[in-house]
Amino acid sequence: MKNKSLPGFTLLESVLVLAIAVMVVSLGVTTLGSYRQELEFNNTCKRVATAVDQAVIYAALKHKPVELQPLNNSLRIRRGPKKEFINFNSDTKVYVSDSIKLIGISTISPGTFVIYDNHNHRRTYTVQMNWGRVVAKDED
């Protein structure tokens, strides 16, 4: 009786290919997680910049005061009786030395606030009520 070998892969070859595939997928998952964190941080910064820009324009056009105040994982924008909250992720924080008050009828000295997270992302925004502009300085 003749011993015929069937065409195919050995067990060792299959295990080796499977191990390589697992390593490639695990590298992709790690990179995807850090990319997602960076996207969330950039999205938060854009939301804050847009809301602050709108607050500055409101103060300039309506000649009414607007206050920017950081809270726990959020930024409160107070326009008279109306309050707006911008919520952040649990690892994103805002630092402001004092609350920033914008008054549309005068020019005030710049107020600065910093948005940062636990993943070494950092962005600094300077708000100045001169021509109703928000100047953003990126410090990544």
FENZI-V237317 format. One line per field, one symbol per residue. phi: phi as a letter, one per 30 degrees, with the letter a starting at -180 (. if undefined). psi: psi as a letter, one per 40 degrees, with the letter a starting at -180 (. if undefined). A space follows every 50 residues. Layout:
phi=???
psi=???
This chain:
phi=.ccccddlcddddddddddddddddddddddddddddddddddddddddd dddddddedddchbdbccbdbdhabcccciddbbccccddccbbcbdadc ccbdcbccddcbbccbbdcicabccccbcbiicccccdbd
psi=hihhhiiaiidddddddddddddddddddddddddddddddddddddddd dddddddddddefiihhhhhahfihhhhgbehhhhhiiidehihhhdiih hhheeihiiihhihhiaeffhhhhhhhhghefihhhhhg.
